[in-house]
Amino acid sequence: MDLNSEISRLRELMPASGRMKTRLDFNDNQPQVIAAPTPRPWQKSYPIIINLSRWLQLSEPQRDMLYLRTVCWLTSTNVLQPNAYAITAAAGLIAIGVELIQTNAVGVLAAGGLSTLAIVQAWRRARGPQQAIAADEQAIRVALRRGYSEVDALQALLGALEAVPALEGSTPSVTDLIRCQNLRAKLGLSGIRVSEEFLQT
């Protein structure tokens, strides 16, 4: 397959916001089929790195859905979005400043610990099942606008998620297992749905 034609096809596939915010790189030395580091707020564009030799072992619909899902995850993930963790981190940083002015070492340590904990939790949430499932659903909506039926999009994404660990020689993560279960439920292949309460934990 011609690399340039695959790049062009993938760029045409993604939403306009993805074209502006992401860049596509290839690295056949990376173990993952497709990788995207958690986006940092100061980055102007987010890299999506593909292992081309493994990538081409997936079917075209599987590649489409895996790529769309990665783009949607990158463009929707914001570790600084206002939530309890971000507010706690900001309050902790302000408290550090106040405690530094007052030269209170114990206060600085306590505020620093609080901020660090909140930042770590916000970072973990960006990689958690709730954000992952939201990105899956957004990718399916984009695929519908690109001519896929909902069933075809769901099947392709599920097939990709099941195929990737075998290509990488790895085991699926807990988040990926939850995503697969959610997709199976949407396809009617399983009666067990992933509850909102579980995703909030």
NORZIHU-V701133 format. One record per residue. N is the residue number from 0. NEAR is the number of other ideal C-beta (glycine too) atoms within 10 Angstrom. Layout:
BEGIN
n;near
N;NEAR
N;NEAR
END
This chain:
BEGIN
n;near
0;10
1;8
2;10
3;8
4;9
5;19
6;13
7;11
8;15
9;19
10;13
11;9
12;17
13;24
14;18
15;7
16;13
17;21
18;12
19;11
20;17
21;21
22;11
23;15
24;10
25;15
26;12
27;10
28;5
29;15
30;11
31;15
32;24
33;19
34;15
35;18
36;11
37;13
38;20
39;9
40;8
41;6
42;11
43;7
44;11
45;20
46;15
47;22
48;17
49;26
50;20
51;13
52;11
53;18
54;20
55;15
56;14
57;21
58;13
59;12
60;17
61;22
62;22
63;25
64;29
65;23
66;26
67;28
68;26
69;22
70;27
71;24
72;23
73;22
74;19
75;15
76;19
77;14
78;19
79;13
80;13
81;9
82;15
83;11
84;20
85;17
86;11
87;17
88;22
89;14
90;14
91;19
92;15
93;12
94;18
95;18
96;11
97;12
98;18
99;13
100;8
101;10
102;8
103;14
104;10
105;8
106;15
107;17
108;12
109;15
110;21
111;15
112;11
113;17
114;19
115;12
116;14
117;21
118;17
119;12
120;17
121;19
122;13
123;13
124;17
125;18
126;14
127;16
128;22
129;17
130;18
131;21
132;18
133;15
134;21
135;24
136;14
137;18
138;25
139;22
140;13
141;20
142;24
143;13
144;8
145;13
146;8
147;20
148;10
149;13
150;11
151;16
152;26
153;22
154;18
155;25
156;26
157;22
158;17
159;22
160;20
161;14
162;17
163;21
164;14
165;10
166;17
167;15
168;7
169;12
170;8
171;16
172;13
173;9
174;15
175;17
176;13
177;19
178;22
179;18
180;18
181;22
182;25
183;17
184;14
185;20
186;13
187;9
188;13
189;13
190;7
191;9
192;12
193;18
194;9
195;8
196;7
197;11
198;16
199;8
200;8
END
